[in-house]
Amino acid sequence: MKAETPSAKRWRFCVIGKMICVKKLRKDVAILGNSMEKTKKI
């Protein structure tokens, strides 16, 4: 097995991309949750 195959590089990039996406999603959800709580109080 080779140390660096194109598919392995792509896979790693995909994983990193997914991690970034998940972080973004969580941030958006948190912001959404906060705004929802604020509207409930009003």
Protein Blocks (a to p, Z undefined) as FASTA:
>chain_A
ZZbdfklmmmmmmmmmmmmmmmmmmmmmmmmmmmmmmmmmZZ
